[in-house]
Amino acid sequence: MEYSSSGGREKLTASRFEGLLQRLHPDREKAAEKYEFLRWQLMKFFQWNGCTPGEELVDETLDRVAVILEDRGVEEVGSFAWGVARNIKREAQKRALKVVRIPDLGESERSHIKTEDPNTTIGDDIERERRLKCLHLCMRYMSEDDRRAFVIYHHECDRPSEVRKRLSLELGISSTTLKVRMNRLRRKLQECVNKCCQKRLAR
Amino acid sequence: MVVKPAIRELMRRYLLGDVSEQERTELEERYASDPHVFEELIDAENELVDLYLRGRLADHERARFESHYLNTREGREAAAFGRSLAGYISADDQKPLLENYRRSRTTTTRKLFFARPAFGMAAAAAIILIVVGAWNLIETNRNLRRQIQELQQAQLSLSRQNQDLLQQLARTKSGTPFSDTHGTEPNSHLPGENASVLQVTLLADFVRGGAPQNKVKIPRNITSVSFRMNLKAADYVAYDARVETPEGAQVWQGKGLHPRTSSGERKSIYIDIPATALQDGHFILNLSGTKADGSTQDVNSYSFHVTRR
């Protein structure tokens, strides 16, 4: 089941956004970090609950929080934002029940398993080629060390946990730190690839 | 953060939409409040996508992945990205890097020592600690062995001294006036190399004029002989003692002697006679008592034979 967001809502003004950042942390840099992390968490929350498009629902959540913060004293902004997100999720699920969804992608694009699919369209191949090129491009933005670690971490092998343990030893960090670092690199890389693809598609 | 397999399994089911409402709510509350749980969930998601793309999910999981996870645009984008990533890593471009890594795995330990100073220093410090600890143990052990040897020597020395003393005691016993059959008490002073007083308990004569049953052997180093005469009853206020030869020549005399309690309730008279006064031969000690009215009476006589050695 896929859920969609509602339309008309109060837009986030610059002053409201500033107010939200201020409430997250007095230091602007740390506030921006907190904002980014909260946004990522909320994106995933909506995705894992099948609510889409997640980006719009996150915007809606943060807009509502910013508006409320103007009028009301909220003790912990993070927890409050999660409460608002849960309400928006319920609203999106209710709305989705009233909508008959037309699948936006064909069956061939849904399955990503490495099997020969006779129904693969030329468009799919072009899209995959575009993604791979963008990936090569985005990998160049990584440092040499990060790229090496990223490839070793993700390569297919019989004992990935052993490889990762050795890698963390070699880098002088804990396995948990290595895991978090690699997952964040993966997220940035995916964002980079998505942006790159959108740009190329727009040409 | 170490995540229990059960939590990891719950995360996987959550991502596949295969959890109860309660499980969903609980997990969401946890990752909303704990960034570590959220990071773990991200890791579980990446792992799930990679396993799906490698065709390593069980049938029912693969079915759920396609019906639930790929049902959102974000899920499909993640899967598309994962597929590109797998293509990138398995491409020929990356083979030299992975080959190098596989080769370097055998020398990782060496690298850790030489390429990472902190690790090397920590390892060196650990080795030094082990060596110092082992050295201390060896030294302690050596000291303990030395102490044991010293104690054994001291014990041996004491044992020898004890034997010497026993021998001296035996020698002294053979020099006492009474043999065991006389039921004499042991001498309170053991005449060793430096001893100067010989203590002797005399038994009263049963038959006046008979052969002396008290034999006194006086070693050369003895300067004084302390005689003890046990009394049946202390009926007198004072006692006089007189030592003389059988011919009646006085050797020594003591007056106004008072009995002392020796063992238990027993009263005894003690007299000290210079050893020089007692040469080889027979002697008779006469003990007399003075009553309260001033009259005197013979109490006992003690004859003894002296042998100088």
Interface residues (C-beta under 8 A of the other chain):
Chain A: M1 E2 F37 Q41 M43 K44 F45 Q47 W48 G50 C51 T52 P53 G54 G78 S79 W82 R86 D104 L105 E109 R110 S111 H112 I113 K114 T115 E127 R128 R131 L132 C134 L135 H136 M139 R148 V151 I152 H154 H155 E156 R166 L169 E170 G172 T176 K179 V180 N183 R186 R187 L189 Q190 V193 N194
Chain B: M1 V2 Y14 L15 G17 E28 Y31 A32 S33 P35 F38 E39 L41 I42 D43 E45 N46 D50 Y52 L53 R54 G55 R62 E66 H68 L70 N71 T72 R73 E74 G75 R76 E77 A78 A79 A80 F81 G82 R83 S84 L85 A86 G87 Y88 I89 S90 Q94 L97 L98 Y101 R105 T108 K111 L112 R116 A118 F119
